[in-house]
């Protein structure tokens, strides 16, 4: 059996996963945006979710994950994952966390410590 018959065409699969959408209608997710389950996720219905949505929620049940990590885990392009995450955000299943670092609060001391750490490598 050929590779195309076993796994199907990946372009067709992503088209089906996103219901034909090429970008999220709202909500922009950066590669490093941390995603967590919302407090109400356990009480929300999952009946309308596709298997990819369910896989995302299953992965997030253990810990917060970045968009890039979720994409690698699910073997989906980040562009497709962003659409799925926007769906989950709209349904109230997920939340985003603030970035760990904030460029506005970066101090000279922090930058010097980072540089020193890099030099030790």
N, C-alpha and C positions, 0 to 999 in steps of 0.2 A: 504494500500500500504506500502510495507516495506521501510525502510530507504535507502537501496541500490537502490531501484527503483526510489525514489523521487530525491535524490541528486546525484545518481551515485557513482561509486567507486572513492574516492578522488585520488588514485594513477593513475588511468586511466586519470582523468581530468588533473592532472598536466603534464602528459605525452603529452596530446593533447595541452595544453597551451604552452608548450615549444617546440612543434614540434619534440618531441622525444629526445631533447638534455638534457644531464645530467649536463653540466656545460657551462658557458659562454665562447665563443671563445676568447674573450679578455676583458679587463677592469675588474678589481677586485673592488667590492664594499664592504666596511667594514659595519658592523651593524650601525655605527654612522656616516657614510658618509652622508652629506646633499646633497639632490638632488633638483635642481630647473629647471624650464623651460628655454630653451635657448631663446635668443632674437629673433631668427628666427622661433621658434616653431609655432607661429600663422600663418606663411606663408607656412609651410610645409604641404604636403598632408598627410592625415590620412587614406587614402583609404586602404592601405595594413596592417593597424594595427588591431589586434584582440581586443575583448572587454576588456581584462585585460590591454593592452597597453593604451587604451582610458581611462580607469578608473584611471590609474596612472597619465596621463596627466590632467585629470579633478581635481584630488586631488592636484596636484602641481600648478594648476591655482590660488589657494587661498594663498599658502605660501610654503616655502621650507619645505621639510620633510626628516627625516632620513630614511635609508633603513628599519630599524626595525619598524618605525611608518607606513610606507607604507605596509609592510608585515602584520601588525596587522589590518590595515584598509581593505585590500583586502582579508584577511584570507588566505594568501598564505605562504608557507614555504619560508624562506629567500633564500634558494638555488634556488628556482624557480624564485623568484623576481629578483635575480641577473641576471639571463638569460634575463628576460624581460627588465631590465634596460640597459643591454649591447646592446640589439636591439635598444632601444630608443637613446642610446648614439651614436651608429653607424649611425643612421638615422638623427642625429642632433637635436632631439627634446629636449634633456635634457643636463644639465651641472652639475658638482659637485662643491661644495664649499669647501674651506679649513676647516679643523677642527677648532673649536673655541679655543681649547687649544693646545699648542705646548710644549711638554715636554722639549725641548731644551731651552725654554725661561722661564721655571719655576724658580721662585726665592724663597729664603727661606721665605721671608715675605709673599708671596702668600700661601705657604704651611702652615705657622703658622696661617694665617687668616682662611684657610679652617679647620684646626684642631680646632681652637677656635669656629668656627661655628658648627662643629660636636658636640663638647662638650656641647653647648647650647641646643642641641636637647635633 
